[in-house]
Amino acid sequence: MPVPTDAWVQIGAATSPGFSKDGRTLFHLRGAGLPQVWAMDVDGGNACQLSHHDEKVAFLRRCPTDDRLIWGIDAGGDERQQFWLKEPGAEPRALTEAPDAIHDFGAWSADGARIAYAANDRDERFYDISVMDLASGARTRLLEGSSILTVPSWTPDMARLVVIEDHSSLDSRLWITDAASGATRALPRTAPSRFASLRWVETGTALMGLSDAGADIMRLCRIDPETGASTVVFEAQGRDVEAWSLSPDETMLATIENDRGYAVLRVGPADSERPVVTGLPTGIVADLAWAPDNAALAFTVQGPTTPPGIWLWRDGAAAAPIPREDPMAASGIDPDSLIEPVLVEWESFDGLRIPGWYAHPRGPAPAGGFPAVMWVHGGPASQTRANFRPDIQMLLSQGFAVLMPNARGSTGYGRAYMEADEVEKRPDFMEDLATGRAWLATQPDIDPNRIGIMGQSYGGWAVLAAVTLQPDLWKAAVDYYGIANFATLLERTGPWRRNHRAREYGFPGTDDELFRKISPIHHIDRVVAPMLLLHGDRDPRVPMHESDQFSEALALRQKKVAYERFTYAGHGFIRPDHRRRVYASVVAHFREHL
């Protein structure tokens, strides 16, 4: 008996832990729908909700000197994030009130008096770096940017900030900014590189962070803030290092490496070999947070059959989950019914091996085999991981097998793999999906005549491209907020994203011929598969106009199309009522047409 689609919206999660100043409390995000700020004892007791927004809380940061908290919310997924401050014993209050601007939190000052952040309040095309005095609310604009900027760390003496310019998915640039004058200089570099998770270390005399400078993979490096020269601190052979955290006294180091989509956590002395933390569910690890005494580490763990929860590692003891209510209880879903996908791979047209995740429903296949759905992730600079996916489990419970490819352009397999679908190589990505579909059709429990496709954002473009450029391969299709026309996308996407996206997709005027070739709107006469389109009206990345024009063109040609528009939804369906509607529509569409 399939699980009702509504049940998959009711599964709880706990993420993003951070210790209180005395180490006795864990602040964190919790909720089955719109995550809110909570506090609980380190043993899981005395859980208390601290925020009550009708929006998703996107991040949480504690002050370094006390237990003041800052978090961020947007309005209906519009990504124009605003900051809120909670002081102990007081009600939360808004720190920013510029609903048309994006605020990206950066760092607390060491004395807890100020915060540094990036915002596009001067000109929505560009991010500036500002500092806010929390007592007075006074703001000082230190640096006027001309692209996407973030400010991840402040020196302990509060004299300097490190700034990252996000030029493209494959090109980050580092800047050092004087926190008093705003004077800024670029760190020298020899080639485009990626940088992430940068922090000042060694009392502010060095930077440490993740980079692929001089390599194909991301490594943990020490970076000289004067010369830009980097020295490798930790490298995982053939794997990206994706997160790291030093204990407050900088004697202990935790790192997470990406093993084909699984996470590997290592914890130990910073100056020696560190063992892999065992006993964790198969899946991914994130949100590393050290206790003030340097002896405990909290983090989020989730897996394909394990909803997100908070775990604790203590020196000399096994890692263990912090007790909480059963996250599955409200849903009524039997945890033993959940299915863990397996890693598979296939050969694409040019010999490149394409990885993916494959799962099929429990029990014997029906006569002719299971119908199947290929699910394509967005980005493309992203990766389908071994995380908890209620939407995928829902499809499996409804009797559909699922294949989730990490086609060329995905992260997690090195820089060369990420670059393999850039600009004019975009059609090669679609060949990876076609060969994946051919692999799927050969599986003994699959009906080769009943294979559909679905995806979101860039993966939504892949769906629209599949039904227009490969119409004979796909029996039904579902598109979440996908790109129908690269020219109109780049005209209408958030102005702060336009050049960043063009550096990956191509530039209007220069790449118009490519856009005509790969934009599904220009090949819509070829559509055969029944279509379901879903889009939110506050999407700042792929505006609803993309689905509007595709739906209108299909209807004009009397093609089979259903179009679900969502009010007060952004680039993703976050609100529980939206997800109920999405899940029910997807299942109904595939049940009718696969």
C-alpha positions as CSV (number, residue, x, y, z in Angstrom):
1,M,0.0,0.0,0.0
2,P,1.6,3.3,-1.0
3,V,2.3,5.9,1.7
4,P,-0.1,8.9,1.4
5,T,1.8,11.8,-0.3
6,D,0.8,14.1,2.6
7,A,2.8,12.0,5.1
8,W,6.2,12.8,3.5
9,V,5.7,16.5,4.5
10,Q,5.6,15.6,8.2
11,I,9.1,14.3,8.8
12,G,11.1,16.3,11.3
13,A,14.7,17.5,11.1
14,A,17.3,19.0,13.4
15,T,20.4,20.8,11.9
16,S,22.9,23.5,12.3
17,P,24.1,23.0,15.9
18,G,26.1,25.6,17.8
19,F,27.2,25.5,21.5
20,S,26.3,28.2,24.0
21,K,29.1,30.2,25.6
22,D,29.3,27.8,28.6
23,G,29.0,24.6,26.4
24,R,25.8,23.4,28.2
25,T,23.3,24.3,25.5
26,L,23.0,23.6,21.8
27,F,21.3,26.2,19.7
28,H,20.0,24.7,16.5
29,L,17.4,24.7,13.7
30,R,14.4,22.3,14.0
31,G,11.2,21.6,12.3
32,A,9.2,19.5,9.8
33,G,8.2,22.4,7.7
34,L,9.7,25.8,8.2
35,P,12.8,25.3,10.5
36,Q,12.9,27.6,13.5
37,V,15.6,28.4,16.1
38,W,15.6,26.1,19.1
39,A,17.8,25.5,22.2
40,M,18.3,22.2,24.1
41,D,20.6,20.8,26.6
42,V,23.6,18.9,25.3
43,D,21.9,15.7,26.3
44,G,18.8,16.6,24.3
45,G,16.7,17.7,27.3
46,N,14.8,21.0,27.9
47,A,14.1,21.7,24.2
48,C,12.8,25.2,23.8
49,Q,11.7,27.1,20.6
50,L,13.2,30.5,20.3
51,S,11.8,31.8,17.0
52,H,8.3,31.8,15.7
53,H,8.5,33.0,12.1
54,D,6.1,32.0,9.3
55,E,9.3,31.7,7.2
56,K,12.2,29.3,7.0
57,V,15.2,30.3,9.2
58,A,18.2,30.0,6.8
59,F,21.2,30.3,9.1
60,L,22.1,30.7,12.8
61,R,25.2,32.3,14.4
62,R,26.1,32.8,18.1
63,C,28.1,35.8,19.3
64,P,31.7,34.8,20.4
65,T,31.4,36.6,23.8
66,D,27.9,35.7,25.0
67,D,24.7,33.9,23.9
68,R,23.3,36.5,21.6
69,L,22.0,34.9,18.4
70,I,21.7,36.2,14.9
71,W,19.6,34.4,12.2
72,G,18.2,35.2,8.8
73,I,14.8,34.8,7.1
74,D,13.5,35.9,3.7
75,A,9.9,36.4,2.5
76,G,8.3,33.5,0.7
77,G,11.6,32.2,-0.8
78,D,12.5,35.5,-2.5
79,E,16.1,35.2,-1.0
80,R,16.1,38.8,0.2
81,Q,17.3,37.7,3.6
82,Q,16.9,40.0,6.6
83,F,18.8,39.6,10.0
84,W,17.2,39.1,13.4
85,L,18.9,39.4,16.8
86,K,18.0,37.6,20.0
87,E,19.5,38.7,23.2
88,P,19.2,36.4,26.3
89,G,15.9,37.0,28.0
90,A,14.6,39.3,25.3
91,E,12.3,38.8,22.3
92,P,13.9,38.6,18.9
93,R,14.1,41.9,17.0
94,A,14.9,42.8,13.4
95,L,18.4,44.1,12.6
96,T,17.7,44.9,9.0
97,E,14.5,46.3,7.4
98,A,15.3,46.5,3.7
99,P,13.0,43.9,2.2
100,D,14.2,44.6,-1.4
101,A,17.8,43.8,-0.5
102,I,19.7,40.6,0.1
103,H,21.8,40.5,3.3
104,D,24.4,37.8,3.5
105,F,25.8,37.3,7.0
106,G,29.6,37.2,7.3
107,A,31.2,37.3,10.8
108,W,30.9,38.7,14.3
109,S,33.7,40.9,15.6
110,A,35.8,39.3,18.3
111,D,34.3,41.6,21.0
112,G,30.7,40.9,19.9
113,A,30.0,44.6,19.3
114,R,29.7,44.5,15.4
115,I,28.9,42.2,12.5
116,A,30.3,42.3,9.0
117,Y,28.0,41.3,6.1
118,A,27.4,41.7,2.4
119,A,24.3,43.3,0.9
120,N,23.0,44.6,-2.4
121,D,21.1,47.5,-0.9
122,R,23.0,50.2,-2.8
123,D,22.5,48.7,-6.3
124,E,20.8,45.3,-6.6
125,R,23.4,44.3,-9.3
126,F,26.3,44.4,-6.8
127,Y,27.1,43.3,-3.3
128,D,28.9,45.7,-0.9
129,I,30.6,44.9,2.4
130,S,29.3,46.7,5.4
131,V,29.8,46.7,9.2
132,M,27.0,47.2,11.7
133,D,27.3,48.4,15.2
134,L,24.8,46.3,17.1
135,A,24.3,48.8,20.0
136,S,23.5,51.8,17.8
137,G,22.4,50.1,14.6
138,A,24.9,52.4,12.7
139,R,26.2,50.9,9.5
140,T,29.4,51.7,7.7
141,R,29.8,50.7,4.0
142,L,33.5,49.6,3.7
143,L,33.6,48.3,0.2
144,E,31.5,49.0,-2.8
145,G,31.5,45.8,-5.0
146,S,30.9,45.2,-8.6
147,S,29.9,41.5,-8.4
148,I,28.9,38.9,-5.8
149,L,30.9,39.3,-2.6
150,T,30.9,37.5,0.8
151,V,32.8,38.3,3.9
152,P,33.4,35.1,5.9
153,S,35.9,36.0,8.6
154,W,37.3,38.8,10.7
155,T,40.7,38.8,12.4
156,P,40.8,38.4,16.2
157,D,42.2,41.9,16.5
158,M,39.3,43.2,14.4
159,A,41.7,44.9,12.0
160,R,41.1,43.0,8.8
161,L,38.4,41.1,6.9
162,V,38.7,38.5,4.2
163,V,36.4,39.0,1.2
164,I,35.6,36.4,-1.5
165,E,34.5,37.6,-4.9
166,D,32.3,34.9,-6.5
167,H,33.2,35.5,-10.1
168,S,31.8,32.2,-11.4
169,S,31.2,28.7,-10.1
170,L,34.9,27.9,-11.0
171,D,36.5,31.2,-10.2
172,S,36.8,32.9,-6.8
173,R,39.0,35.9,-6.0
174,L,40.3,36.8,-2.5
175,W,40.5,40.3,-1.1
176,I,41.8,41.7,2.2
177,T,39.9,44.7,3.5
178,D,40.9,47.0,6.3
179,A,38.0,47.0,8.8
180,A,38.5,50.7,9.7
181,S,39.2,52.4,6.4
182,G,37.8,49.9,3.9
183,A,41.1,49.9,2.0
184,T,41.1,46.7,-0.1
185,R,43.8,44.8,-1.9
186,A,43.6,41.6,-4.0
187,L,45.6,38.5,-3.1
188,P,47.9,37.5,-6.0
189,R,46.9,34.4,-8.0
190,T,48.2,32.5,-10.9
191,A,45.0,30.9,-12.3
192,P,41.3,30.8,-11.6
193,S,40.6,28.8,-8.5
194,R,37.8,28.0,-6.1
195,F,37.8,29.1,-2.4
196,A,35.4,28.3,0.3
197,S,35.1,28.2,4.1
198,L,37.8,30.7,4.8
199,R,38.8,31.6,8.3
200,W,41.6,33.6,10.0
201,V,43.9,31.4,12.1
202,E,47.1,31.7,14.1
203,T,45.9,34.9,15.8
204,G,45.1,36.5,12.4
205,T,48.4,36.0,10.7
206,A,47.2,33.4,8.3
207,L,44.1,32.2,6.5
208,M,42.9,28.6,6.3
209,G,40.2,27.4,3.9
210,L,39.3,25.1,1.1
211,S,40.7,25.6,-2.4
212,D,41.5,23.8,-5.6
213,A,44.4,26.2,-6.4
214,G,47.0,24.1,-8.3
215,A,44.8,21.0,-8.1
216,D,41.8,19.3,-9.5
217,I,40.1,18.8,-6.1
218,M,39.4,20.9,-3.1
219,R,42.0,20.7,-0.4
220,L,42.3,22.3,3.1
221,C,45.1,24.9,2.7
222,R,46.9,27.5,4.7
223,I,47.0,30.8,2.8
224,D,49.4,33.6,3.3
225,P,47.4,36.8,3.5
226,E,50.2,38.9,2.0
227,T,51.4,36.8,-0.9
228,G,48.4,34.5,-1.5
229,A,50.7,31.5,-1.5
230,S,48.9,28.3,-0.2
231,T,50.3,25.3,1.6
232,V,48.2,22.1,1.8
233,V,47.1,21.2,5.3
234,F,45.0,18.2,4.4
235,E,44.3,16.5,1.2
236,A,42.0,13.5,0.6
237,Q,43.3,11.5,-2.3
238,G,40.9,11.8,-5.2
239,R,38.2,13.5,-3.1
240,D,37.1,17.0,-2.4
241,V,37.5,18.2,1.2
242,E,34.1,20.0,1.6
243,A,34.2,21.2,5.2
244,W,36.5,21.8,8.1
245,S,36.6,23.2,11.6
246,L,39.4,24.0,14.1
247,S,38.7,23.8,17.8
248,P,38.8,27.2,19.6
249,D,42.4,26.6,20.8
250,E,43.3,25.4,17.3
251,T,44.7,22.1,18.6
252,M,41.9,19.8,17.2
253,L,40.8,19.6,13.6
254,A,37.7,18.1,12.0
255,T,37.3,17.6,8.2
256,I,34.7,16.2,5.9
257,E,35.6,14.7,2.6
258,N,33.2,13.8,-0.2
259,D,33.6,10.2,-1.2
260,R,31.4,9.9,-4.4
261,G,28.5,11.6,-2.5
262,Y,29.1,10.0,0.9
263,A,30.7,12.0,3.7
264,V,33.8,10.9,5.6
265,L,34.4,12.6,8.9
266,R,37.9,12.8,10.5
267,V,38.5,14.2,13.9
268,G,41.8,14.4,15.9
269,P,44.8,16.5,16.8
270,A,45.5,19.1,14.1
271,D,49.2,18.2,13.9
272,S,48.9,14.5,13.3
273,E,46.9,11.7,11.5
274,R,43.2,11.9,12.3
275,P,41.1,8.7,12.4
276,V,37.7,8.4,10.5
277,V,34.8,8.7,12.9
278,T,32.9,5.4,12.8
279,G,29.4,4.4,13.8
280,L,27.7,7.1,11.7
281,P,24.8,6.2,9.4
282,T,25.8,6.0,5.8
283,G,25.1,9.4,4.4
284,I,26.4,12.9,4.8
285,V,27.8,15.1,7.6
286,A,27.6,18.9,7.9
287,D,27.6,21.9,10.3
288,L,30.7,21.2,12.3
289,A,30.7,23.0,15.7
290,W,33.2,22.7,18.5
291,A,32.4,23.1,22.1
292,P,34.2,25.9,24.0
293,D,36.3,23.3,26.0
294,N,37.7,21.9,22.7
295,A,36.7,18.4,23.8
296,A,33.4,17.9,22.0
297,L,32.1,18.4,18.4
298,A,28.5,18.6,17.3
299,F,27.4,18.1,13.7
300,T,24.4,17.2,11.5
301,V,24.1,13.7,10.2
302,Q,21.6,12.4,7.6
303,G,21.3,9.6,5.1
304,P,18.9,8.2,2.5
305,T,17.0,6.4,5.3
306,T,17.9,8.7,8.2
307,P,16.3,12.2,8.6
308,P,18.7,15.0,9.6
309,G,19.6,14.9,13.3
310,I,22.4,16.3,15.5
311,W,25.2,14.0,16.7
312,L,28.0,14.6,19.3
313,W,31.6,13.4,19.2
314,R,33.6,13.5,22.4
315,D,37.3,12.9,22.6
316,G,37.8,9.2,23.6
317,A,34.1,8.3,23.1
318,A,32.1,7.0,20.2
319,A,30.0,9.5,18.3
320,A,26.3,9.3,19.2
321,P,23.0,11.0,18.2
322,I,21.6,13.5,20.7
323,P,18.2,12.1,21.8
324,R,15.1,13.8,20.4
325,E,11.6,12.9,19.5
326,D,11.2,10.4,16.7
327,P,11.3,12.5,13.5
328,M,9.1,10.0,11.7
329,A,6.4,9.7,14.3
330,A,4.1,12.4,13.0
331,S,4.2,11.0,9.5
332,G,3.2,7.5,10.5
333,I,5.8,6.1,8.0
334,D,7.6,2.9,9.0
335,P,11.4,3.7,9.0
336,D,12.1,0.2,7.9
337,S,10.1,0.8,4.7
338,L,12.7,3.4,3.5
339,I,15.0,2.4,0.7
340,E,18.7,3.2,0.3
341,P,19.8,3.9,-3.3
342,V,23.0,2.3,-4.5
343,L,25.9,3.9,-6.5
344,V,26.0,3.0,-10.2
345,E,27.7,4.3,-13.2
346,W,27.6,4.1,-17.0
347,E,29.6,5.1,-20.0
348,S,28.6,8.2,-21.9
349,F,29.1,8.8,-25.7
350,D,32.7,9.9,-25.3
351,G,33.9,7.2,-22.8
352,L,33.4,9.4,-19.7
353,R,32.0,7.4,-16.8
354,I,28.9,9.0,-15.3
355,P,28.0,8.2,-11.7
356,G,24.5,8.1,-10.3
357,W,22.2,6.7,-7.6
358,Y,19.7,4.0,-8.4
359,A,16.8,2.6,-6.3
360,H,13.8,0.5,-7.1
361,P,10.7,-0.3,-5.0
362,R,10.6,-3.1,-2.5
363,G,9.0,-6.4,-3.6
364,P,8.8,-8.1,-6.9
365,A,8.4,-6.0,-10.1
366,P,5.0,-6.0,-11.8
367,A,4.6,-7.8,-15.1
368,G,6.7,-5.9,-17.6
369,G,8.8,-4.2,-14.9
370,F,8.7,-1.1,-12.7
371,P,8.1,2.3,-14.3
372,A,11.1,4.5,-13.7
373,V,11.9,8.2,-13.3
374,M,15.2,9.9,-13.9
375,W,15.6,12.8,-11.4
376,V,18.1,15.5,-12.5
377,H,19.7,17.9,-10.0
378,G,20.1,21.7,-10.4
379,G,23.2,23.8,-10.6
380,P,24.8,22.3,-12.6
381,A,27.5,23.0,-10.0
382,S,25.8,20.7,-7.5
383,Q,25.7,17.1,-6.7
384,T,23.0,14.5,-5.7
385,R,24.2,13.2,-2.4
386,A,23.5,10.4,0.0
387,N,21.1,12.6,2.0
388,F,17.5,12.2,3.1
389,R,15.1,12.8,0.3
390,P,11.4,12.4,1.2
391,D,10.5,13.2,-2.5
392,I,12.5,10.3,-3.7
393,Q,11.2,7.9,-1.0
394,M,7.7,9.0,-2.0
395,L,8.3,8.0,-5.6
396,L,9.7,4.7,-4.5
397,S,6.7,4.0,-2.2
398,Q,4.4,4.8,-5.1
399,G,6.0,2.0,-7.2
400,F,8.5,4.1,-9.3
401,A,12.2,3.2,-9.7
402,V,14.5,6.2,-9.6
403,L,17.8,7.0,-11.2
404,M,19.6,10.2,-10.1
405,P,22.6,11.0,-12.4
406,N,25.5,13.3,-11.5
407,A,26.2,14.2,-15.1
408,R,29.2,16.2,-16.2
409,G,29.2,19.6,-14.7
410,S,28.4,18.2,-11.2
411,T,30.6,19.0,-8.2
412,G,32.3,16.3,-6.1
413,Y,34.4,14.8,-8.9
414,G,37.0,17.4,-9.5
415,R,37.4,20.6,-11.4
416,A,37.8,19.0,-14.8
417,Y,34.5,17.2,-14.4
418,M,32.8,20.5,-13.4
419,E,34.2,22.2,-16.5
420,A,33.1,19.4,-18.9
421,D,29.7,21.0,-19.7
422,E,30.6,24.7,-19.9
423,V,29.0,26.9,-22.6
424,E,29.3,25.2,-26.0
425,K,29.7,21.8,-24.3
426,R,26.2,22.0,-22.8
427,P,24.8,19.4,-25.3
428,D,27.3,16.8,-23.9
429,F,25.4,16.9,-20.6
430,M,22.2,15.8,-22.4
431,E,24.1,12.9,-23.9
432,D,25.0,11.8,-20.3
433,L,21.3,11.6,-19.6
434,A,20.5,9.7,-22.8
435,T,23.1,7.1,-22.0
436,G,21.9,6.9,-18.4
437,R,18.4,6.3,-19.8
438,A,19.8,3.5,-21.9
439,W,21.5,2.0,-18.9
440,L,18.2,2.2,-16.9
441,A,16.3,0.5,-19.7
442,T,18.6,-2.6,-19.5
443,Q,17.9,-3.2,-15.8
444,P,16.0,-6.5,-15.5
445,D,13.2,-5.1,-13.2
446,I,12.5,-1.9,-15.3
447,D,9.9,-1.5,-18.1
448,P,12.0,0.2,-20.8
449,N,8.9,1.7,-22.3
450,R,7.8,3.5,-19.2
451,I,10.7,5.9,-18.3
452,G,10.0,9.5,-17.3
453,I,12.2,12.4,-16.3
454,M,12.0,15.2,-13.7
455,G,14.3,17.9,-12.4
456,Q,14.6,21.3,-10.8
457,S,16.2,24.6,-12.0
458,Y,19.1,23.6,-14.3
459,G,17.7,20.1,-13.9
460,G,14.4,21.6,-15.0
461,W,16.1,22.8,-18.2
462,A,17.4,19.3,-18.7
463,V,13.8,18.0,-18.5
464,L,12.6,20.6,-21.1
465,A,15.6,19.8,-23.3
466,A,15.0,16.1,-23.0
467,V,11.4,16.3,-24.2
468,T,12.3,18.6,-27.1
469,L,15.7,17.3,-28.1
470,Q,15.2,13.6,-27.2
471,P,11.4,13.2,-27.6
472,D,11.5,9.5,-28.3
473,L,13.2,8.7,-25.0
474,W,10.8,10.0,-22.4
475,K,7.2,8.9,-21.8
476,A,6.3,11.7,-19.2
477,A,8.0,14.7,-17.7
478,V,7.9,16.9,-14.6
479,D,9.7,20.3,-14.6
480,Y,10.3,22.3,-11.4
481,Y,11.1,26.0,-12.3
482,G,13.3,25.1,-15.3
483,I,15.0,27.2,-18.0
484,A,13.0,27.4,-21.2
485,N,15.0,30.1,-22.9
486,F,18.6,31.1,-21.9
487,A,18.2,34.5,-23.5
488,T,15.1,35.4,-21.5
489,L,16.5,33.8,-18.4
490,L,19.6,36.1,-18.5
491,E,17.3,39.1,-19.2
492,R,15.1,38.4,-16.2
493,T,17.1,36.6,-13.5
494,G,18.1,38.5,-10.4
495,P,20.5,41.3,-11.6
496,W,23.1,40.2,-9.1
497,R,23.3,36.8,-10.8
498,R,23.2,37.8,-14.4
499,N,27.0,37.9,-15.2
500,H,27.7,35.1,-12.8
501,R,25.3,32.8,-14.7
502,A,26.4,34.0,-18.1
503,R,30.0,33.0,-17.4
504,E,28.7,29.4,-17.2
505,Y,25.8,29.4,-19.7
506,G,27.1,32.0,-22.3
507,F,26.6,35.7,-23.0
508,P,23.8,37.3,-24.9
509,G,25.1,38.7,-28.2
510,T,28.1,36.3,-28.1
511,D,26.4,33.0,-27.7
512,D,23.0,33.6,-29.3
513,E,23.4,30.7,-31.8
514,L,24.1,28.3,-28.9
515,F,21.1,29.7,-27.0
516,R,18.9,28.9,-30.0
517,K,20.3,25.4,-30.2
518,I,19.9,24.5,-26.5
519,S,16.9,26.5,-25.4
520,P,13.8,24.2,-25.4
521,I,11.4,26.9,-26.4
522,H,12.8,26.8,-29.9
523,H,12.1,23.1,-30.3
524,I,8.7,22.9,-28.7
525,D,7.0,21.4,-31.7
526,R,8.9,18.1,-31.0
527,V,7.3,17.6,-27.6
528,V,5.4,14.3,-27.3
529,A,5.6,13.5,-23.5
530,P,2.8,14.8,-21.3
531,M,4.2,17.7,-19.2
532,L,3.7,18.9,-15.6
533,L,5.3,22.3,-14.9
534,L,5.5,23.8,-11.4
535,H,6.8,27.2,-10.5
536,G,6.8,29.8,-7.7
537,D,5.9,33.5,-8.2
538,R,8.8,34.8,-6.1
539,D,11.6,32.9,-7.8
540,P,14.5,35.3,-8.2
541,R,16.8,32.8,-10.0
542,V,14.5,31.4,-12.7
543,P,11.6,33.7,-13.0
544,M,8.1,32.3,-13.5
545,H,8.2,33.7,-17.0
546,E,10.2,30.7,-18.1
547,S,7.4,28.3,-17.3
548,D,4.7,30.7,-18.4
549,Q,6.1,30.9,-21.9
550,F,6.7,27.1,-22.2
551,S,3.2,26.3,-21.0
552,E,1.6,28.8,-23.3
553,A,3.6,27.5,-26.3
554,L,2.6,23.9,-25.4
555,A,-1.1,24.9,-25.0
556,L,-1.0,26.8,-28.3
557,R,0.1,23.6,-30.0
558,Q,-2.5,21.5,-28.1
559,K,0.2,19.5,-26.3
560,K,-0.6,17.8,-23.1
561,V,0.5,20.1,-20.3
562,A,-0.6,20.8,-16.7
563,Y,0.8,24.0,-15.0
564,E,0.9,24.5,-11.3
565,R,1.6,28.0,-10.2
566,F,2.5,28.7,-6.5
567,T,1.9,31.9,-4.7
568,Y,4.5,33.1,-2.2
569,A,7.1,30.5,-3.3
570,G,10.6,31.0,-4.5
571,H,13.3,28.8,-6.1
572,G,12.1,25.7,-4.3
573,F,9.0,24.5,-2.6
574,I,9.6,25.0,1.1
575,R,6.2,25.6,2.8
576,P,4.4,22.5,3.9
577,D,1.2,23.4,2.1
578,H,3.1,23.8,-1.2
579,R,5.0,20.5,-0.8
580,R,1.7,18.7,-0.2
581,R,0.4,20.0,-3.4
582,V,3.6,19.3,-5.3
583,Y,3.9,15.7,-4.1
584,A,0.3,15.0,-4.9
585,S,0.6,16.5,-8.4
586,V,3.8,14.7,-9.3
587,V,2.4,11.3,-8.2
588,A,-0.9,11.9,-10.1
589,H,1.0,12.9,-13.2
590,F,3.3,9.9,-13.3
591,R,0.5,7.5,-12.4
592,E,-1.5,8.7,-15.3
593,H,1.2,8.9,-17.9
594,L,3.9,6.4,-17.1
